[in-house]
Amino acid sequence: MKQGPIGLFDSGLGGLTIRREVMQILPAENTIYLADSAQAPYGEKSPEHILELSRRNTRWLLEQGCKLIVVACNTATTNAIASLRKEFPVSFIGIEPAIKPAALQSKRKRVGVLATRGTLSSSLFANTSKLHAAGIEVLEQEGRGLVRLIESGRLEDPETREHLKGLLQPMVEAGIDHLVLGCTHYPLLIPILEEVLPPEVQVVDCGPAVARQTRAVMEGEGLIRSAGEAPVHKVFTTGDPGIANIMLRRMGYPEKARHLEF
């Protein structure tokens, strides 16, 4: 089991931001990443459909010998991870919007959350906000269309910049001082966010915390890979491998994505 890979899945390429953090904190580990781009975005699907897709992704990763699975998707975490933990014999690491650190750090007591509809409407998100944001005004904004723009490789298009700016404007005008990214696709937009947001607004990403939790669980279960041969990293996509490879190159990774048919 120690030599097995860490499995990660997302509704598309956004979870590569989580994989990046995991690889940095666990550099000896093998990884297998599954981008279900053909079904993106999950945030517009029903909870039942999201659970069905998450089960399918999990079964495939387990068939590849994965020893632990990171659900690198906010929507899949909020809608499916409780069921996955009951149904499958491995540990799962989930993703939650980083509302707690944003609430603790906010001086204006006004925090924005940019997320998919599936995350914002979930009971897990509501409970997290209630638990960690007492006395904080949380302004929610659905990131309509952002996942599709990212999945089509249009990160640098002027249309993407203007669309993002329009989504953020109500929260900026309301005076937020922290913006929580509630979808793993959205950290890929950080260069644009840093340009269009006022300098006093701090962007909060959950990726580093997810990586630390992954390491802690693996240490607790004795799953840390022994030093030896160089780690192997594989990426599979149900969408266009060409777009996935563009994203991998942008992030500085040499591996090539392979197409996967379900």
N, C-alpha and C positions, 0 to 999 in steps of 0.2 A: 504493500500500500504506500510506503514512503516514496517509492520511485514513481508512482502514478502521477499524472498531471493534475493540476488545478483546472477544473472546468468553469468556464464563464459563458453566460448567454445573455443576449439583449435582443430587443426588437429590431436592432440594426447595428450600426457602427458606433453609436455613442458609448457603449460599454467599453470600447477600447481605451477610454479615459480612465476607467477603473482598472483595466488590465495594466496600464502604464504604472499606476501607483502600486499595484500588487507586485509587479516585476521589480520595481525599485526596492521595495522593502523585503522581498523574498527572491533575491537574484539567482539562487541555485535551482529554483523550481521550474519544472516543465509546465506549459499551459496549453489548453485547447480552448479557442474562442469561437463561439457560434453566433453569427449575426443573422437573425431571421429577417433580413431586409425585405423579402417578398411579402411579409405580413405587416410591415411597418406602416403606420405607427400603432402600437398596442393601445395607446391611450384613447383611441376612438372605438375600441371594441367592447363588447359586453364582458362583465366579469367571468361568465361561464366560458366564453371563447378564449379569454386570456389564460384561464386555468388549463384549458385543453392544450393550448400551445405550449405552456410552461411544462406540462407533463411530458409532452412529446420531446421538447428540447432536453429535459432531464434524462429521459430514457436513452436518448442518443448519446449524451455525454457519458453516462454510465457504461454504455456499450464500448466506449473508447477507453475505459479503465480509469476514469476520473475518481480521485479519492475525496474530493470536496467540491462543492459547486457554489459559485458566486452568482447570485441572481443580479446581474449588472444592469438592472432595469427597474426604475422606480415603480412603474405601473405593474409589472409582474410581481414585484415584492409586495405591494399593497393588496393585490388581488389574489395571489396564489401561494405565497411562501408558507403560510400556516398549513395549507393542505399538503404541500410538497414535503414538509418536515414530518408529517404523519405517515405519508405513503412510501417514502424512499429511505433506504438504510445508510444515508450519508449525511454529513452536516451541511447546512445551507447558510450562506452569508447573504443578508439582504441589504437593500439600499433604502435609506430614509432621508428626506430633505433635512438639511442641517439647520433646523429651526432653533435648536437649543443653543449652539454657540452664537448664532446671530442675535438671539434674544438677550443673551448675557452681555454681549458687547455693545448693543445698541444704546446710544446716548439719547436719541430722539424718541426712543420707545416706539419706533415705527419701522417695520420690516416688510420687505416685499418678497413674494414667492412666485417664481416663474416655473410652471409645471404643466403637465398634460392634464386633460380633463379627467382621465382615469385615476390619476393620483389625487387631484384636488377633491374629487367626489368620494374618495375611499374613507372608510371608518378609521383606518390606521393613520391617515393624515390628520383627520379630525382629532383623534386621541393624542397624537404627538403635539399638535398645536395647543390643545387644552392643557397638556401636562407641562410643557416647557415655555409657553408664551403667556403666562398669566401677567396681566398688566401691560402687555405689548399689543399694539395694533398690528395685525397681520393683514397685509393687502395681497390678495391673490390675483394672479393673471394667468389665464390659460395661454400657452405658447402655440396658438393656432398656426399651423403651417410650417413651423420651424423644423420639425423632424423630416418632413418631406423635402424641404430645401437642403438640409444637411445630407440626407440619404441620396439625393441626386447630384451631390458633389458641387453644390453652388455656394460654398462658404464665402467665396470672395466676390460674389455678384453684388452690384449696387442694390438690387431688389431685396436681397437678404438683409443688408444693412438698414434700408429704409423700413422694411417690415418689422424688424426687431426694434428699431427706434420707436415706431408707432405703438408697439405693445408695451414698451417700458414707460412711455410718456405719462400716463395717468399715475403710476406709482411715483415717478420722479416729482411730478407736480404736487403729490400728496406729502412729499418730504421724507421719503425713506432714507435711511443711512446704511442699510444692508440689503443686498439682494441675494436670496437663497435660490440656488439652481436645483430645481426639483425634477430633473430628467438628466440621465447620463449623457445624452446628446449635447446638452447645453454648454458644458465646459469647452467644447470645440469652438464655441462662439466667444470665448473670453477675450481674444484680441479685439473683436469688434465691440464687445461690452466696455472694454477699457477706453475705447474711443468715444462712445456715445453717452456713457454715464457721467454725471458730475464727479469730480475727483473725491468728494466726501462720501460717495456710495461705495461700500466695500462688497465685493462679490464673494459669496461663501459656497464652497464646493465640498461635497461629502467624501470625495475620493480618498484622501489620505486617511480618514477615520475608518473607512471600509477596509483599506489595506491593513491597518493596524489590527482590526478585529479579526481579519483572516489569519494573520500571523498568530494572534493569541489563541484562537481556536485550534490551529494546527499544532502549536506547541503543547496545548493541553491534551490533545489526543495522540501525541507522538507521531505526527504525520510529516514533520520537517524532513525534507530530502537530504540524504547524506551527500557530502561534497564528493565530486568525482567528475564524470563526464560533463561537458557543457550542456546546459539545458536546451530543450527543443521547444519551440513555440510554433503552434499551428493555428491558422485562421481559416474558418469555413463560412461561407455566406450562401443564403438561399436566393440572394439577389445577383447583381452584376459584379463579378470579381474585379473588373476593371476599375470601378468606382472605389471598391474596398482597397485596391492596391494604391490608388491615388492617396487615400487617407493614410494608409500605412507609411507611404513615403513622406508625407507631410509630418508625420509623427516621428520619423527617423528610424523606422523598422525595415529590415531587409527582406523579411519573409513575404511570400506571395499567397494571396487568398485563393482558396479552392472552392469551386461551386459545389453546393450540396442540394440534392433533390429529396424532398420528403414525399 
